[in-house]
Amino acid sequence: MPAKPLDLAKARVLISNDDGVHAPGLKLLERVMRPIAREVWVVVPETEQSAAGHSLTLRRPLRVRRVSRRRYAVDGTPTDCVLLAVHHVMKDCPPDIVLSGINRGGNIGEDVTYSGTVAAAMEATLLGFPAIALSLMTEDRHAPRWKTAERWTADVVGRLAAAPWPANVMINVNFPDVEAGAVTGVEITRQGRRKIGGELVQGTDPRGEAYFWIGSQRVETGSRRGTDLDAVRRGAVSVTPLSLDLTHAPSLKPLRAVFR
């Protein structure tokens, strides 16, 4: 990660996602970044890879398809895409910063452990590049408010690029599900609690075999002031630094005492 602020006008930007090569959020992010960055490269999955998490494809070969100039599709996961972008597609011209998204649907609370959008940014961070995951909160009762993400992306990304963060830390950005003019501002937040999979739908297939479908219901807790959940509920853009070091430091000392 660079030790000094990044000038986007001179930067080579790599964009990836988990919604695939035809995703509207990808097109939006490209459209926003091309006028303000020196170069924009796109390496994304061929198809949607939502909830792929930080998974690598190890049991089969991967294929890279050139879609157009500086745009590539990979028949793999978001993690595969970033790895191939850095070590193959852009090996002679590595990115200065990696952006993942813009995802259709928020990635807040425990979503970050499942999210392919966040995973792409994680992989970039592990490879030593500053990375930002971007997602738009949505609800089924109305169309995604893409104009909100379009209005705020350049400002948020520009400010973050100008203020580098520590190594092994990625930034998770979530735009609220409100009209662009109703956004209350940008808030620096901590990860809240929101667990997917609280509802299982059971059924029977045409052969009489039982099946289970993980539902979309989420149990939301801990949405106290200062969390990503609380911020987007109140109409703010949530900016959360996520550490890739999962060590729980306070537990080290008592555990050492147990194994003396």
N, C-alpha and C positions, 0 to 999 in steps of 0.2 A: 504494500500500500504506500502511495506517495506521502512524503512527510510534509509536503506543502500543498496549499489549496490548488484545486484543479480548475483550469480555465476551459470551459466546455467548448469555446470557439476554436480551441486548438486540440480538442480531445477526439480520440477514436472511441466511439461508443458501441458496445455489443449489446444487442437486445435479444432476450430469449423469453419463453413463457411456458405455460402448461396447457393452454387452450388451443394450440395448434396454429398452423400456417395461415389459416383463413379467419382467425379470430378478429372481431371488430376492435377489441382492446389493443391488439398488436398493431393494427393499421393506425389507430389513434396515436399510440406512442411513437411510431415512426413519423407520423405527420407532425407531431409536436417537436421531436428532437432534430429532424433534418435541418431546419433553418438555424438552429442554435449550436450545432455540433460540427466539427470539422468533417468527420465521417461517421456514418451509421451503418453497422453491419447487423444482419439478422440471421440467427441460427436457432431454429425452433423445431418442435416435434411435428411430424406429418399430421398427426391426429391428436385429439384431446387426451391429455394425460392428468386430468384433475385427480387429486388425492394420491398421486404416485409417490409422494414423499421424496426422500433423498435416496432414490434407488438407482442402481447402475445395472445395465444389461450385460451379463457375463456369460450366458449360456448360448448365445448365437451371435453371428456377425452383425454389425450395424452398417447401414447404407446412408450415404449423404447425397442429396439431390440438389443441384443448383437450380434455383427457381428463377432468379434473375441476377443482375449485378449486385453483389454484396448481400444476397438473400439466399439462404440455404434451408432445406428441410431434412430432418433426421428421423428415421423410423425407430425412434427410441424415446427415452424419458428426458425430462428437462435437464437432469444431471448429465446424461449422455451428451446432450446438445452443447452445454457449456464446456465439457471436457474436450469434445471434438472441435469446438470453435477455437479454443486456446491452443491445442496441440496439433491441429490439422488445418482448418480453414484459415485461421489467422496466425499461423505459426511464425510468419515473417513480418507480421505487423500486429502485435498483441494489443488488446484493448486497454484503454486508460481507466475505463469504468464499465460496469455491467449493470444493465437494468433488466428486470424481469416483470413482465406484465403487458398491458394492464389487465389484471384478472377480472373476469366477470364474477363477482361475489367477493365478499370480504375475507380476509385472512387475519383474524384476531383471536385472542385467547389460545386455546389448544389447537386451533386450525393450523398453526404454524408447523406442528409436528407432522401433519398429513400433507400439507400443501406442496404441490409441484412448483408453484410460483416461488415460494420461499426457498425451496430446495435448490432451484437454479442459482439464486443469490448466495445460498450457502456454499455451493460448489465453487463459485467465483471467489468467495472469501477465502476458502481453503486453498485455492490456487494463488492467492496473494493479490487479488484485485478488489478495489472498493466496489460494493454492490448494494443495490437498492431493489427491494421487491415492492411492486405497486399494485393495489387492488381497489376495486370499487364496490362498496356495499350495495346490495341489490335486494329487492323483494319481488316475489312472484306477481303481486297485484298490479304492478306497473312496469313499463319498460325501463331498462337500465338508464341511469342519468349520466350518459357518457360526457355530456357537455360540462358537467361538474369536474370530472377528471381532466378534461381538455383544458379547462380554465386554470386549474391549479398545478398541473404537472410541471410545467417549465419553471415556475417560481420555486416549488419545493425542491426539485432536482437541482436547480441552479444554486440554491442556498446550501444544500447539503454538500455539493461538489466543492464549494468554496470554503468549507469548514471540515477538513478530513477528520475521520474518527479513528479510534485505535485499531490495530491489527486484530484479527479474529472476531471482529464485530461487523455485522451487516445491519442495514436499516430497513425496517418494515413499515411501509406507508399504506394507510387505508383512507380512501376518500369517503365521506359520508353520503348517505342516500337522501340528499336534499338537492334542490336546485342550486346552480352555481352561485347565484347571488345571495343565497341564504346561508352559505358557509360562514361559520362564526370566526374562523381563523385556523391557525395551525397550533397543535399542542404536542409537546413532548411527553410521551406516556410510557407506562410499564405494561407488560403483558397481563391481560385479565384472565378470566376463567370462562371458557365456553366449550363444552364437550359435545361433539357430534356422536350420533349413534345411540341416543337415549331411547329410541323407538325402533323395534324390530317388527317388520311386517311378515307374517307367515302365510303361506299359501300352498296350493297343490298344483303341480304342472299337469299337462295333458296325459302323461304316463302314470299319474297317480302318486308321483314322488313329492315329498314335502320339500319346500324351498324356503329360504329366509332372505329378506331384502332389508338392508340397513337403511332406516328411514332418515329423513332430513331434520327431524326434531332435534333441537339442541337445548341442553340444560345450561342455563346461564347463571353463574354465581360470581360473587366477588367483583361486581361492576362498580366498585367504589371510585370516588373521585381520583383521577390520575391514571386510570387504566385506559387501554385502547377502546374497550367496549363503551365506557362512559363517554369518552370524547366523541366518538362517531354518533352515539345516540343524541348528543347535544348539538350535532351539526358541525363538528370540527374535523379537520384533517388530523389523523393520528400518525405520529412519527415515533416509532419505537426502536431503540437500539437493541439488537439481539446478540448475545454472546454465544460463540460456538464452543466455548469451554463449559461443559455441563457439570463440572465438579462443584459439589456443594461444600464450600470451604469450611463452614462452621462444624460440619460432621467429621472433619479430618482428625481433630484432636481427640474427641471421645472415642473414636474407632481405634486410634493408635493405642489408647489406654486399654482397650479390650484385648488387643493382640500383643501386649507386652510380654 
